[in-house]
Structures are given as structure tokens and as C-alpha cells.
Amino acid sequence: MKVFDHLITPLKRLPSMKPNGSVLLFCAAILAIILANTSFREVYNTILAHPIVLQISDHNLFSHNGHDMTLLEFVNDALMAVFFFLVGLEIKQEILVGELSSVKKAMLPIIAACGGMIVPVLCFMLICPSQPESLGAAIPMATDIAFALAVLGTLGSKVPYSLKIFLTALAVVDDIGGIIVIAIFYSGHVAWIPLLVGFILVALISLGGRMGIHKSSFFYIMGIIVWALFLEAGIHPTIAGVLVAFSVPAKPKIHMNKLRDELRLLFNALPKTEHRETQNALVFSHHQLTLMNSIKKKSSRAISPVQTIEASLTPFVNYFVLPLFAFVNAGVTLGGIDSQSLLGIPLAIFFGLFVGKALGIFLFTYLAVRMRLCFFPQGMNKRNLLGVSFFGGIGFTVSLFIANLSYDSNGMADLLNQAKLGIFVGTIVSGVVGYLFLKKILTEQANERATRQEAA
């Protein structure tokens, strides 16, 4: 889709400029909080309520239940489907060739993630056992992989590579759990005909990939249609993004070994003297251009659609979708929260993220190792496991998303506002404590290694 390519091309240049996507996300959230608690509150609310219209004949593509989507609905129901599409692509790669590609590799992060999902829910339910507050029990389940890895990355080269891999795989399994929860608990009344058509199209997408259709535009167009059908069916449309992602082929058209041979032939055939060159210009011959385009085409066929689409979407999601999501969802109104309400949903979410996440990840992992179900990878031990377990409580993006799904009914705006506060505090405290604790542990371990080396 050329229009989409024109939109994301400028965003592709951002990684080379070294901006941090997590910083943009955090800044967007802070801006939303400022606007929601100042005289600009009405302007902020007006922006969120602005209708989004993409008219196709007599139908607005971004309409649901007879009304045009507001900016808030568009971000949460449409753009977040793109985010989960990207998440689905990443999960597929991890399952096929990454840290979840074998039982031996996957066992430790799967067990850890189970603890990191079960215990936070139990912590939440201890404080908010009854409805409507209990509808948000899944909020502290999530780990924000971008934020967590960004905070972990600030510790530099002292962090063992095994800890980074463990946290990444843990967050991926967390995402899978979150997707299952959204599919089961946060979908509305199901309209079976559009849902059936949607599943048929997902099957056709998979079949098309197997038959050799590798054009990104095919998957984008079909994905939009499936998204619209799932929205009409009452299934949360972010699930459509994940299902379409799983249908994108991960096998390229040409293998790397064959590519080397073919590129070597093309490079050897490329004339070195046919071009015309001055100090200010370089013009290739028609023959050179033909060969260079063949090299480009051959090279692109060695990259699978999964990886091609992921590389294209990552800047768009990191530098546009997620900051915009934070801006429209993070506007917690601090003035409407009293001391009594702090002991409800905010405390439950904070308790789930800060205590439940760390306790669940550490306890399940430690017990699995003690029972010899799996083993610590090189560089991981009890002490740094506890440090990295705190990073599991950094649940910003997906936690906010589930909070919106939990308390999206009329009359629950106050509960949603309280949930946002709990997410912010739980995420920040988890990140700060995890950073300070792990920094202390890693420094002590580095000193111990230095002492042993001197003694030797």
C-alpha cells in the first residue's frame, strides 16, 4: 500500500537519529496528565472526542455501532490492532526460531510468566474481590517489554545477556497471556456471520502465503478487512491483528545459501567502467541499472514477509502508535481521587504490579529450578533473578489498554481514572526499585569476580 509506505517512511529514519521510543511514550503520558489537570482539560477532552472519518462510498471505515469512532476509540480499537499485529509477528518469530522455539528454551520463561500472571491477579483480588472493581483483575498481569528493556538497558554491559533474554521471553509469554485474556473476557456479544467470514479470510491469508504471495500490501489490505469484520462481530479487533500476524509466512522465497551464489554471479557481471562520473554526479548505464535492480530484487526475496513487515511497522508503532496511545489514555485526573479511593483499585493494581509480579516471577522460577524442571542459564542466579523480577512490574502500555477494556462502560470513568493512577505508581516504583536493586547486585557480583581474579 503506497499510501501507508509514504506514512511510515519518515518514521523509518527515526532509529538512525537515536530517539528512544520509551522516552517518547513517557513524555506523551506526562503531557496527557498535565493537560488533564490544568485549564486545558476541556481542550484535551475535546481532542479525545474528535470523530475520525475515512469515507468509502457511503460507509465510514472507522464507525462502529452506528456512530463514528472518536480519536480515543480509533486509537484503542484501530491503531492498537496494528500494535498487536506487530506483537504477533514478534511472537511468531520467537516461537519459530527464538527463545520459545524448543521446550528446553521455553520452559523457564513460561513458568516465570505464569507466576507473573497468576500471583498479580490474586493480589488484586485480595483487595478488590467484588464487582465492578474486580473487572480489572487482569490489569497487573502485563509487562511492558519496551519500558522494561529500556530500564534494564540503563545498567549497561554489567547485565548478563541471559537476563535480557529471560526478560524478553518472559514479556513475550506475558503478551500471549494478555491476548488470550482479551479474547476471552473482553469481547462483546458475538455476531457469528462476520466472525466466520473473518476466520475464512485469515485462512485465505495463510494459504496465500503458502502459495508464494509475499507482497506486504496483500497482508495489510487483508488485515484491514479482517479487522473490520472482527469489529463488526463483537470480538475485540486487536485479536484480528494477532491472527493475521500468525498467518504471515516466515519462510523467504530464496534461501541464504542460494542467494550468495546468485548475488556473486550478478556482482561479477556488473561492469565497472560503463558509468559516467564527475565530481558532482554519477550516472549508471542502463545495463548497470538493470543488474543493480536485479541484486535488489534478489536480496529482498531472501527476507521473509514476517521480518519485512516487522521492520517496516516497528518505527511506526514505537514513534507514533504508542506515544499517541499514551497521550489519549494516560490523562488521569488527580483531583478526583480521595484517600478512601486510594485503598481500592489504585492499591490493588500497585500491589499486583510491584509485589505480585516480582513475587510470582521469582517464586515460580526458583521453585522450578529447585525441582529440576529447568535450570538457570549461565549468568543468572537467585539474586539477579529477584532484581529482574521487579522489572516485570513495569506494565504501562498493555496495563492501560486492559484498564480501558475493564472499565469502559458508562458510569465507570472514576474507576478507570483510579486504575491509571495505580498503573503509573506501580510501574514507576517497580522500575526504580528494580534498577536500584539489580544495580547493587550486579556491582557486588562484579566486585566478587574481581576479588577472585586477584586471589588467583
C-alpha positions in Angstrom: 0.0 0.0 0.0 1.8 3.1 -1.2 -0.1 5.5 1.0 0.9 3.5 4.0 4.5 3.4 2.9 4.6 7.2 2.5 3.3 7.5 6.0 5.9 5.2 7.7 8.9 6.1 5.5 9.8 9.3 7.5 9.4 7.2 10.7 11.9 4.7 9.5 14.6 7.3 9.7 14.0 7.9 13.4 16.0 4.9 14.7 19.1 6.3 13.0 18.5 9.6 14.8 18.7 7.7 18.1 15.5 8.9 19.8 14.2 6.5 22.5 10.7 5.2 21.8 10.1 4.7 25.6 11.1 8.3 26.3 8.5 9.5 23.7 5.9 7.2 25.3 6.7 8.6 28.8 6.7 12.2 27.6 3.3 11.7 25.9 1.9 10.3 29.2 3.2 13.2 31.2 1.7 15.7 28.7 -1.6 14.0 29.0 -1.5 14.2 32.8 -0.6 17.9 32.6 -3.5 18.7 30.2 -6.0 16.6 32.2 -5.2 18.5 35.4 -4.9 22.1 34.2 -7.2 24.6 32.5 -6.6 22.8 29.2 -8.7 19.9 30.4 -11.7 20.8 28.2 -9.4 21.1 25.1 -7.9 17.7 25.9 -11.3 16.1 26.3 -12.4 17.7 23.0 -9.4 16.2 21.2 -10.2 12.8 22.6 -13.9 13.1 21.4 -13.0 14.3 17.9 -14.6 12.0 15.3 -12.3 10.0 12.9 -13.8 9.6 9.4 -12.5 7.6 6.4 -15.4 7.7 4.0 -15.6 4.8 1.5 -18.7 5.4 -0.7 -21.5 5.8 1.9 -19.6 4.0 4.7 -17.1 5.3 7.2 -14.5 2.6 7.7 -14.0 3.9 11.3 -17.5 3.6 12.5 -19.0 1.2 15.0 -22.5 0.6 16.4 -23.8 3.3 14.1 -21.5 6.2 15.2 -18.1 7.5 14.0 -15.2 6.5 16.2 -13.7 9.2 18.4 -10.0 9.7 18.5 -9.9 7.7 21.7 -11.8 4.8 20.2 -9.8 4.9 17.0 -6.5 4.6 18.9 -7.7 1.8 21.2 -9.7 -0.2 18.6 -7.8 0.5 15.3 -4.2 1.6 16.0 -3.7 -0.8 18.9 -4.7 -3.6 16.4 -1.5 -2.5 14.5 0.4 -2.7 17.8 -0.9 -6.3 18.4 -0.2 -7.2 14.8 3.5 -6.3 15.5 3.4 -8.2 18.8 2.0 -11.2 16.9 4.9 -11.0 14.4 7.4 -10.9 17.2 5.7 -13.8 19.0 5.8 -15.9 15.8 9.5 -15.4 15.4 10.2 -16.3 19.0 8.2 -19.5 18.6 9.8 -20.5 15.4 13.5 -19.5 15.9 13.8 -17.7 19.2 13.7 -18.3 22.9 10.4 -20.2 22.6 11.4 -22.4 19.8 12.0 -25.5 21.9 10.7 -26.9 25.2 14.1 -26.6 26.8 14.4 -22.9 25.9 10.8 -22.0 26.6 10.3 -23.8 29.9 11.9 -21.2 32.2 10.3 -18.1 30.8 6.9 -19.8 30.5 6.9 -20.9 34.2 8.1 -17.4 35.2 5.4 -15.7 33.1 2.7 -18.0 34.6 3.8 -16.9 38.1 3.9 -13.3 36.9 0.3 -13.5 35.7 -1.3 -15.7 38.4 0.1 -14.0 41.5 -0.7 -10.4 40.5 -4.3 -11.4 39.8 -4.6 -13.0 43.2 -3.0 -9.8 44.8 -5.6 -7.7 43.0 -8.5 -9.9 44.1 -7.4 -9.8 47.8 -8.0 -6.0 47.8 -10.9 -5.8 45.3 -12.8 -9.1 45.4 -16.2 -7.8 44.2 -17.6 -6.1 41.0 -17.3 -3.7 39.4 -13.8 -3.2 40.8 -12.8 -6.8 40.3 -13.4 -6.4 36.5 -9.8 -5.0 36.4 -8.1 -8.1 37.9 -6.1 -8.7 34.7 -4.6 -5.2 34.7 -1.4 -6.0 36.7 -0.8 -9.2 34.5 1.0 -7.3 31.8 4.7 -6.5 31.3 5.7 -3.6 29.0 8.6 -5.1 27.2 9.8 -1.8 25.7 9.9 0.0 29.0 11.3 -2.9 30.9 14.2 -3.5 28.5 14.8 0.3 28.3 15.2 0.5 32.1 17.3 -2.7 32.1 19.5 -1.3 29.3 20.5 1.7 31.5 22.5 -0.7 33.6 24.8 -1.2 30.6 27.2 -4.1 29.9 27.1 -5.3 33.6 23.7 -7.0 32.8 24.3 -10.7 31.9 23.0 -11.4 28.4 20.9 -14.3 29.9 18.9 -11.8 32.0 18.0 -9.8 28.9 16.9 -12.9 27.0 15.0 -14.1 30.0 13.1 -10.8 30.4 12.4 -10.6 26.7 11.0 -14.2 26.5 9.0 -13.6 29.8 7.4 -10.5 28.3 6.5 -12.4 25.1 4.8 -15.1 27.1 3.1 -12.3 29.1 1.8 -10.9 25.8 0.4 -14.3 24.8 -1.4 -14.5 28.1 -2.7 -10.9 27.7 -4.0 -11.7 24.2 -5.8 -14.8 25.5 -7.4 -12.8 28.3 -8.6 -10.1 25.9 -10.0 -12.6 23.5 -12.0 -14.5 26.3 -13.0 -11.8 28.7 -13.1 -8.5 26.8 -15.2 -9.3 23.7 -18.9 -8.4 23.4 -21.9 -10.1 22.0 -20.7 -12.2 19.1 -22.2 -11.8 15.6 -21.3 -15.2 14.1 -21.5 -14.4 10.4 -18.8 -11.6 10.2 -16.7 -13.7 12.6 -16.9 -16.7 10.4 -16.1 -14.6 7.3 -13.1 -13.2 9.2 -11.7 -16.6 10.1 -12.2 -17.7 6.4 -10.1 -14.7 5.3 -7.4 -15.5 7.9 -7.2 -19.0 6.4 -7.0 -17.5 2.9 -4.2 -15.2 4.1 -2.3 -18.2 5.3 -3.0 -20.1 2.1 -1.9 -17.1 0.0 1.4 -17.0 1.9 2.0 -20.7 1.3 1.3 -20.2 -2.4 4.0 -17.6 -2.6 2.2 -14.3 -2.1 4.8 -12.2 -0.2 3.7 -8.7 -1.0 3.3 -6.7 2.2 0.3 -4.8 0.6 -1.6 -8.1 0.4 -1.3 -8.7 4.2 -2.0 -5.0 5.0 -5.2 -5.0 2.9 -6.5 -8.3 4.1 -5.6 -7.4 7.6 -7.7 -4.3 7.5 -10.7 -6.3 6.1 -10.3 -8.9 8.9 -10.1 -6.1 11.5 -13.3 -4.6 10.2 -15.1 -8.0 10.3 -13.9 -8.7 13.9 -15.0 -5.3 15.0 -18.5 -6.0 13.5 -18.5 -9.4 15.1 -18.0 -8.1 18.6 -14.6 -9.7 19.1 -12.0 -7.2 20.2 -10.3 -6.2 16.9 -6.8 -6.4 18.4 -7.3 -10.2 18.2 -7.6 -9.8 14.4 -4.1 -8.2 14.4 -2.6 -11.2 16.2 -4.4 -13.8 14.0 -3.3 -12.1 10.8 0.3 -11.9 12.1 0.3 -15.6 12.7 -0.8 -16.1 9.1 2.1 -14.2 7.6 4.8 -16.5 6.2 8.1 -16.7 7.9 9.9 -18.5 5.1 11.6 -16.4 2.4 11.4 -17.3 -1.3 15.1 -17.9 -1.7 17.5 -19.4 0.8 20.5 -17.5 2.0 23.0 -20.1 0.5 21.4 -19.9 -2.9 21.3 -16.1 -2.6 25.0 -15.9 -2.1 25.6 -17.8 -5.3 23.2 -15.7 -7.3 24.5 -12.4 -6.0 28.0 -13.5 -6.7 27.1 -14.1 -10.4 25.4 -10.7 -10.6 28.2 -8.9 -8.9 30.8 -10.5 -11.3 28.6 -9.5 -14.3 28.3 -5.9 -13.1 30.5 -3.7 -15.3 33.0 -1.4 -13.5 33.5 1.1 -16.2 30.2 1.8 -18.0 29.0 4.6 -15.7 29.7 8.3 -16.2 31.1 10.3 -13.3 32.1 13.8 -12.5 32.8 15.5 -9.1 29.1 16.4 -8.7 27.3 13.5 -10.4 27.3 9.7 -11.0 25.2 8.2 -13.8 25.0 4.4 -14.3 24.5 2.8 -17.7 21.2 1.0 -18.4 23.0 -2.3 -18.2 24.3 -1.4 -14.7 20.9 -0.2 -13.5 19.3 -3.5 -14.7 21.8 -5.6 -12.8 21.6 -3.5 -9.7 17.8 -3.7 -9.6 18.2 -7.5 -10.0 20.5 -7.5 -7.0 18.0 -5.5 -5.0 15.1 -7.8 -6.0 17.0 -11.0 -5.3 18.1 -9.7 -1.9 14.5 -8.7 -0.9 13.3 -12.3 -1.8 15.7 -13.6 0.9 13.8 -11.8 3.6 10.6 -13.3 4.9 7.3 -11.3 5.0 7.3 -11.6 8.8 10.6 -9.9 9.1 10.0 -7.4 6.3 6.7 -6.2 7.8 8.1 -6.2 11.3 11.0 -3.9 10.2 8.5 -1.6 8.4 6.0 -1.4 11.3 8.3 -1.1 14.3 9.2 2.6 13.8 5.5 3.4 13.0 4.4 1.7 16.3 7.2 2.9 18.5 7.2 6.5 17.4 3.6 7.1 16.5 1.1 4.5 17.7 2.4 4.0 21.3 3.0 7.7 22.1 -0.4 8.6 20.7 -1.9 5.7 22.8 -0.2 7.1 25.9 -1.4 10.6 25.1 -5.1 9.7 24.8 -5.2 7.1 27.6 -2.8 8.5 30.3 -4.8 11.6 31.3 -5.5 10.6 34.9 -7.3 13.4 36.8 -5.6 13.6 40.2 -8.1 16.0 41.8 -10.9 13.4 41.7 -9.1 10.8 43.9 -9.6 10.9 47.6 -7.7 9.0 50.4 -10.5 6.4 50.6 -10.5 5.5 46.9 -6.7 5.1 47.0 -7.2 2.0 49.2 -9.3 0.3 46.4 -8.3 -0.1 42.8 -5.0 2.0 42.9 -3.7 -0.1 45.8 -4.8 -3.3 44.2 -3.0 -2.5 40.9 0.1 -1.2 42.7 0.1 -4.3 44.9 -0.3 -6.6 41.9 2.4 -4.9 39.8 5.0 -4.2 42.5 4.6 -7.2 44.8 2.6 -9.7 42.8 4.8 -9.5 39.7 8.1 -9.8 41.5 6.9 -12.5 43.9 5.2 -14.5 41.1 8.2 -14.4 38.7 10.8 -15.1 41.4 8.9 -17.8 43.3 7.7 -19.8 40.3 11.2 -19.7 38.7 13.1 -20.5 41.8 10.8 -23.5 42.6 11.1 -24.8 39.1 14.9 -24.7 39.3 14.8 -26.3 42.8 12.5 -29.1 41.5 14.9 -29.5 38.5 12.1 -28.8 35.9 14.6 -26.4 34.3 17.9 -24.7 35.1 19.3 -21.2 35.4 21.1 -20.1 32.2 24.7 -19.0 32.5 25.0 -15.7 34.3 21.6 -16.0 36.2 21.3 -16.8 39.9 18.8 -16.2 42.7 20.0 -12.7 43.5 19.9 -11.2 40.0 16.7 -13.2 39.3 15.0 -11.2 42.1 16.3 -8.0 40.6 15.0 -8.7 37.1 11.7 -9.9 38.6 10.9 -6.4 39.7 11.1 -5.3 36.1 8.1 -7.5 35.4 6.0 -4.9 37.3 6.6 -2.3 34.6 3.2 -2.8 32.9 2.5 0.6 31.4 1.1 0.1 27.8 -0.8 -3.2 28.0 -2.0 -2.5 31.5 -3.5 0.8 30.4 -5.1 -1.0 27.5 -6.7 -3.7 29.7 -7.8 -0.9 32.1 -9.7 0.7 29.3 -11.3 -2.6 28.4 -12.2 -3.3 32.0 -13.8 0.0 32.9 -15.1 1.2 29.5 -18.8 1.2 30.5 -20.8 4.3 31.3 -20.5 5.3 34.9 -17.1 3.7 35.5 -14.9 6.7 34.5 -13.8 7.2 38.1 -12.7 3.6 38.3 -10.7 4.0 35.1 -9.1 7.1 36.5 -8.1 5.2 39.7 -6.7 2.4 37.6 -4.5 4.7 35.7 -3.1 6.1 38.9 -2.3 2.6 40.2 -0.6 1.7 36.9 1.6 4.8 37.0 2.7 4.3 40.6 3.2 0.6 40.2 5.2 0.9 37.0 7.4 3.7 38.3 8.1 2.1 41.7 8.8 -1.3 40.1 11.2 0.3 37.6 13.0 2.4 40.2 13.3 -0.5 42.8 14.3 -3.0 40.1 17.0 -0.6 38.8 18.5 0.2 42.2 18.3 -3.4 43.5 19.8 -5.0 40.3 22.5 -2.3 40.1 23.5 -3.2 43.7 23.6 -6.9 43.0 25.5 -6.6 39.7 28.1 -4.3 41.4 28.6 -6.8 44.2 28.9 -9.7 41.8 31.5 -7.7 39.7 33.5 -7.0 42.8 33.4 -10.6 43.9 34.7 -11.7 40.5 37.5 -9.1 40.7 38.4 -10.3 44.2 38.6 -13.9 43.0 40.8 -13.0 40.0 43.2 -11.1 42.2 43.4 -14.1 44.6 44.1 -16.4 41.7 
